[in-house]
């Protein structure tokens, strides 16, 4: 790793000025979608704003703002597939890693912004949610080794010796260039937790006969114990997510009954998720020979091409269990020793045969490989000659999960069942977040989290 000497510049000290603090909060959750680019050229243009899917505030957050940035990994350090969640005042750390395909060194900086339960900037100033400095330079980087697509690999950790959170809740990590918060590079959501309440929850088939074969239902109780909640109906906010998705998050649940310090959420028609299907997968950990689901591998001086076998619709097929990782990916390289620096990039070509294009919406590749949202970069194009949907994505070597999602025009919630089918016995991961806004305060504390898996009864 190279550790360049930090620039001697007054940006860090200027952040003490309140005007800069307000600017950081104001631009915290601005979402910009990347441009689509040609599958034979390295992307080198900045992204443009795509407003068609920004109506839902839960889509503000995980975006890449520069097309030279790829493979953003963000997790609790030491646990590659764990979500970026840490406990307040603990030794836990979140780690951000990303690649710059310009393959040079840039002056990247980062800060964090406190957000409310709806991922909008809270009214707290940086003085109130951070200890230490409010800006840090990203000084840990290294160059790729023996790859056809060269890149620089950057990493950072939070909290660190110079910057620590003071309160719990939702946070947005912002990376930007040359100390200019408006010159955004990427944004990522993470959470700081105070586990102050107990959450007992279960997930299974829907109770209502209408949905029993296609949907999964979550039932839960919150035990507040000695933690004071004066008005649970108004002061508490419960959020449920499935497999890390935010487009189909459930956000407006209220307890059906309150029994002492027990808040009961046993809704039959509100805490329902489409069961979906097991994720599709492909493996590019090696580019020397064909693996499962890989039909062809071609190479040139500048890049690799990986052609996957054509996929098929599963709308009405019988459910088949599979060991997936629920839409995530891992970076691995069986041809080298260092996964992060020796893994090459390849254009991965997806195809889905269909007799005619969809008239009322778009078809997207969905999963962590497209950041769980629906931008132009993940939208498939219809090939009228070969009668199929297709897309090419530039991806680093590894093991990937994905699904096909249909997004109707004007909607923000995608339908995976249209292509993949829905089954109430599908294995899915669920997360439940409990926020509390105490009377007289201006921010939402994150007071409880629990994780569930539908295959564990």
N, C-alpha and C positions, 0 to 999 in steps of 0.2 A: 504494500500500500504506500502511495505517495501522500505526504502531508504537507501541502504548500503553506508557506507563511501567510497568515491572514493579512489582508490589505489594511494599511494604516489609513483609515478613513473615519469620518465623524458620524457615520450613519447610526452606529449603535447608540451614541449619546443623543443624537437628534430624536431618537424614539422616546426620550423622556418627555418631550413636548406633547401636550395633550392633543394638538391638532393631528399629529401622526397617529396617535392612538385611535382617534375617531375614524381616521381614514382606514386603518386596518380593519375595524369592525364593519365599516360600511361596505367594503368590497369582499368580505369574508366568504360569502356564499354565492358569489357570482359564478354561474356555470357556463362554460364554453365548450362546445363540441368540436372534435377534430375533423379536419377535412378528409375525404376519401382521396386516395392517391393511386397512381398507376402501379400494378403489380410487378412492373419491371424496373422501376426507378426508386431510389431511396428517397423517402419523404424529406422535404427541406423547407416547407412553408408553415407559417403559423396557422393555428386553427381560427375558425370563424364562428360567431355565435349562431346556434341553432335553437330557435325559440319554440319550435312546434311541440316539444315534449317537456317544457319547463313549467307547465302550469301547476304541477303538483310539487309542493315545497319539499317533499321527501326526495326529490331528484336532485336537489342542490347538494353538492358534495364531492363525490369521487370522479374527478375529471382530469384528463391530460390536456393541457393548453398549447403544447408545442408538439409538432409532428416528428421532431427528432428524438423525442423521449418515448421509450418503450419499456415493457416488462416491469411494471411497478409492483413491488412486493411490500406488503404492510401487514405486520403481525406482531403479536407479543413475542419478544425475543426468546429464542430457544424452543419455540413451538411453531413450526412452519405453517401449519394449517389452522392455527388458533386465530380467532378474530383479534383486532387491535383493542383490547380492553385491559386496563390495569387498575389495581386498587390504589386508592388515595393514600399517600404517605407510606407506601410500601417500596420494596426494592425492585418491583416489576418495571419493565421497560418495553416500549414499543419500538420496533425497528423498521425504518423505511429504506428500501433499496430500489434503484432504478438505473436504466442504461440510457446513455446519450449517444445516438448513432452518428453524431458529428465527429465523435472519437477525439475530442480535444478536451481541454480543461476550461471550465467556465466558473465564474464567480456566483455560485448558487448560495442563496440564503434561505432561511426558513423561520417561521414564527407559528404560533398557535392562537386560535381565536375561540373563545367560549361561545357556545350556542345553546339555545333553549331546546326543549324536547322536540320542537318542530324543525330543528336545524336552521333556524334563523339566528342571527347574532343576538346574544343576550345584551342587557343594558349594563353589564359589568364592564368596568374599564380594565385594561391590563394590570393596573396596580392591584385590583381586587381579585384577579384569578391567577396571577403569576408571581412567583418569587424569583428574583434574579434579573437577568437581562430579558428583553422582549424580542431580541433578534439574534440569530446565530448563523455563522457561515458554515457551509457544508465543506469540511476539510478532508474527509475520507474518500479517496477515489483511487481507481486503478484502471489500467488499460487492458483490453481483451488480449488473449494469447492465441496466436495461430488460427484466427477466425477469418473467413472470407468476407464477412460483414464486420468491419471493425467498430468498436464502441468503447466508451468510457463508462465504468461502473461506479456509481456513487452510493453512499450509505450514510445514515444518521440515526441517532437515538434520542428518545425523549421519554422521561426526564433525563437531564444530565447535570453536571456540576454547576452549570450556569443558568439553568432554567428548570423550574419545578412548578407543578400545578398547586394551587392553594385550595380549590374547591372541586367537588365532583360535578359530573354532568357530561354533556356532549361537547366535543372539541373538533375544530377543523384545523388540520395541519396544512400550511401553505408554503410551497417552495417557489421562489421567484429569483430573478436575475439581478445582479449588481446592486443589491440593496433596495430595489424599487418594488414595493408591494403591488404596484399596478401591472408590472411585467411578469404576470403569473406563468409558472411552468406546470405545476400540478397542484391539486388539492386532494386531501384524503381525510375521511372521518375517523375518529376514534373516541373512546369513552373512558372516563375516569369514575370508578365505582366506590361508593360507600355501602356495604352490605348491611343495612339497618333493619330490614324486614325479611321475613321468611316467605318464600313462594313455593307452594305445593301445587304441582300441575301435572296433567296427563294428556296424552293425545291418542286418538283412535278413530275408528270409523264414525261418520256422522250419525247422530241418533235419529234424525228425521229420515223416514224411508225414502223420500224423494232423492236424497243425496247420499244414501248409504254406500253405493257402489263407486262413487266418483270423488267424494270429498272427505277431508279429515277435520275433526273437531277437537278444539282445545278447551279443557275445563280446568279451572284453577281457583285457589284460595290464597289470599294474602293475609299473613298473620303479623300484625303490627307490633305485638308484644308491648314492650315499654316505650316504643317510639311514638310520640304524640302526633296524631293526624286529626285535626279538629273537624274538618269537613271533607271526607273522602270523595264524595261525589264531585266536588269542585276542585280540590287541591291536588288530587292524584291524577296521573295520566299513565295509562298502560299502553304499551306498544308491543305488537307481536309481529315477528318476521319469519319467513320460510327460506331456508338455504341462503341466507345473506341477501335476499332480494329486498328492495324498498318500494318497488312499484306496486306490489300487492300487499303492503303492510296494513295491518289492522290497527287503527289508532284511536277510536272513539268509544272504547268499552267503558261502561260504568258498572259498579257492583250491583248485582240483582238483589242482594240482601246483605245486611250488616248485622252480625251476631257478636256482640262484645268487641273484641279486637280481631275478629275474623271478617274479612271481606270476601264474599262468595261471588265468583264469576262463572256461572253455569249456563251461559247462553246457548241455546240450541241452534239459533239461526244467525248469530252475529260473529262468533269465533270460528268461522269455517274457512278452510283453504282448499282449493282444488288439489287433489292428490297428485296429479301429474304422472310422470313416468320416470324410470331410472335414466340417468344422464348417459348420453353417448360419450364415446371416448376415442382418443387416438394417442399414439406413443411415438415421439420423435427423439427419444433418449439416445438413439444411434441413427446416423445417416449412412451407415455402411451397408445395411441390408434392410429388407422389408420387414416390418412388424405388423401386428394385427391391425386391420383397418387401413393400412397403407398399400396403395396399388402400385405406385411408381415413385421413384426418387431420381431426379435429374440434377446435375451440377453444372455450373459454369465458373468462370474465373471470379465473378462478382457475387454470386449468391447460389443458394440451393432452392429447388422446387420440390415440394412434397404433394403428390396427388392422392387424396383419400378416395376410398371406394365410394361410389354413389350411395347416398342414404335413401331410405324408404320411409314413407309415411307410416306411423304406428297408431293412427287414430282409432281404428277398430280392431287392432290386434290384441290377442290375449296377453295379459301381464306376464313378464318374465323377470325374475329377480336378478340383480347384478351387483357386484362390489364396486360401486362408484365412490367418488369423493364429493358428491353433491355440488357440482358446478365449479369446483376450484381447479387449480393447477399447481404443479411443482416443477421447478427447474432442475433437471438432471442431465448428466452427460456420461454415457457409458464408454465414450471414446477418449476421455481425458480424465484428469485428476481433480480439477477445480471446476465445480458446477457453474459458479457465477462468472468466471473469466474465460473458460475454454468452451463453453456452450455457444454454438453458432446460431445464426438466424436463418430461417427458411420461409419462403412463401408457401403457406399451406392452402391448398385449393379444395374447397368444399363444393358439393353439388347435391341437389335434391330434385329428382325428376318430377315434373308436374305437367299435365296436359295443357294447361292454360295459366296465365298469370292471374294473381289475385287482384280484383278490381277495387276493393274498398279499403285497402290498407297495405302495409309492407311486411316483408318477412325478414327476420333478423336472426343472427347468431347470438345466443344468450348464454352468459356465464361470466365467471371472473375474467376470462380472456377478453371480454368486451366491457368489463367494469360494471356489469349488471345493469346497464342502461342502454338506451336505444338511440344512437346517433347515426349519422350518415356512414361512419366508418364501419359499422356492423350490419348495415342493411344490404341484403342480397339483391342481385339484378337478375332479371329473367332473360334467358337465352332463347329467342324465338326459333332459331334454327334447330337446336338440339332439344328443345322443350324441357328446360330444367332451370331451376334457380341456382345461382352460383355466386361465389365470393372468394377472394384471396386475402388472407391475413398474414402479415409478417410477424412470425412468432419465434421465440427463442426455444431451443431444444428442451424438451421436457415431456411430462405426462399431463394431458388436458382432458377436461370434461366440458360438454356443451349440450345445448338443446336448440331446437328451432322454435321461435316465438313469433306469433302473428300479432301485429299492433294495428288496430283499426284506426283510420284517420280521425284525428281529434281526440283520441284516447291517450291516457298515460299508463294504463294497466294492460300488460301484455297477456295474451292467451296462448299458453303452451299446449293446451289440450287439442287445439285445432290440427296440429301436426303430430303431436306426441301421444295424445290420448290422456285420459284421467282414470286413475285407479286408487281406491281408498286404502289399498294395502302397500302402496309405494313407500319405500324408505326415504324419509325426509328429516332434515334437521330444523328445529324451531328454537327461537330465542324470544324470551319475554323480558321487557325492560319496564321498570316502575320508576316514575319520576314524581317528585313532590315539590311543589312551590309553597314554602311556608308563608303564612300571613305576614305581610310587611316586608317581604323580600322581592327581588326583581329577577330571580333566575330559578331554573329547575335543577334541583339536586337529583342525582341518580342514586336511588336508595336500595335498589334490588335488581338482580339479574338471575335468570335461570335458563338452562339449555335443555332441550328435550330431543329425543329421537323417536320417530313413529314406530320403529321396529322393536323398541324396548318397552314392554308393558309392565 
